[in-house]
Amino acid sequence: MSARPSATATAGPSARVPGLGRREAAIFLSFADTVLAPRPPLPAVADTDALAAFARFLGASPGPNRIALRAGLRALDAGPRALGFRRGLCALAPERRLAYVQRLQAGPLAGPVKALVGLAAVSYYGDDRVMGLLGYDADARLARARELREREGRW
């Protein structure tokens, strides 16, 4: 992980995302940008459908899970103040955000942080453009599967 400007500093959640408040959206983007740290040619987290994918995941989650994840995002933003960083996650400079997240990953909250990193990764790397830049073409895979099914008489 390396530091880069916050996704919210450059793009931010300009439109409301159903199921996710603006503050929660900004926290998710800052966190995902910090832990994933995409570099060109990959797009910034804010320039993908990662936020919408995360919001869809939240919307499909059972109520208690949704509440816990939203509370976890808020705690991620408040945590730096408790650890002496003087600002919330979204307001930290990129290198301070990275230091904060690394501190969390090395402590007793490593498990929940790892789960959030996984959700951020699935949300980001599930974007069609990101997958395409990494060499995965979902449409081509589906076409090949259909052709094989037809040719081999499967299903």
N, C-alpha and C positions, 0 to 999 in steps of 0.2 A: 504494500500500500504506500502510495506517495501522495503528498498534499497537492491539491489543485484548487482553484477558486470554487466556491460553493455554487452548486447548480441554482440555488435560489438567488444568489447574487447576480447571476447572469440572465436567468430566464424566470425563475420563480413560477409558482402555480398561478398563472394569470386568470384562469377560469376555475370556477368551483368544480370539484370532482365529487360526484354523488357518493355519499357515504363517508366522506373524509373532509374534515374542516380545513380551512386554509392553513392554519397553524400546523396541523398534523401533516398536511401535504408538504409544507416547507421543511418540516423536520425529517420526513421520509426522504425527500430529495437531498438534503444536506448529508444525511447518514449514508444513503446509497452512493452518493458521489464520493464520499470519503472512503468507504470500504471497497468499492469497485474500481475507483480511479481510472475510468476509461481514457484511453489516449487515441488520438487520430491514427487510423481512419475511423475508429469507433466514435459514434456520437456521444455527446454528454448525456447523462441520465435524463436531464430535463427535456432533451430533444427526442425522446423515445416515448413509447406508450407505457413505460414502467410504472408511472404513478397511477394511470388508469387501471393497469393490471393488478397492482397492489390493492386499489380500491375495490375492484371486482372480487378479489380474494377475500377481503374483509367482509364485503356484502354477502358472500356465500358461506362465511364462517358462522358457527353457532354463536348465539348472543354472548355467552360468557367469554368465549375466545375473542370475539370482536372487541368487547370492553377491555379485556386484558391487553390486546395489541395496541389499542388506542391509548390506554394508560401508559403502556410501555414507551410509546413514542413521546408522550409528554414527559415521562421520567427521563428519557434520553436527553431531552432538551434542558431539563432542570438540573440534571446531574453535574454538569461542569461547575456550576455555582457552588455546589456542596463540596466539591473537590478542590476549590481554590482557583478556578479558572476565571472567575469574576463575570462571566457571561454565559448565556445559554449556548447550546450546540450551534444553532443557526447563526449566531453572532460572532462565533469564534473565527479567527483567521485559519486558513486551511491547515497549517502545520500544528496549530493548537487543537483543532478538531481531531486530527490524526492522533496526536498524543493522548487525547482523552479516550478515544475509541480503543487504542492499544492498551491503555490502562484498564479499561473495562474488560478487555479480552484476556487479561492476565490475572484477573481477580475472581471473586466468587460469583460474579454475574456473567462469566464466560459462556455458560450454557445458553441463557436467553439471548445474549448478544449474538452468538453463533446462529441461533434460529432466525434472528432478524437479518443477519447477513445472508442467510440462505434465501429468505423471502425476497430480499432486495435483488439477489442474483437471478432468481427465477423470473422476477418481474422485468429486469433489464434484459437478460439474455433471451427472453421469450419474444422480444420485439422482432418483427420480420426483417427489418433493415439490419439490425445487429446480427441476427442469424445469417443473413445473406453475406454480410461482410466477413463473417467467420467461415464461409464456404458451405453453409447448409441451405438448401433450397427445398422448403417444405412442399411446394407445389410439384416440383420434379419428383420427390419421393412418393407423393400420392399418385402421380401419374404412373410411375413405375410399378407401384403396388397394384393399381387397377389393371394394368397391362398383364402382369404376372398372374393375377387372379383369373383373368379372362383366358389367357393362354393355357394355364394349367388346370382350369376348371375348378378352382377353389371356390368354396362357398357358393 
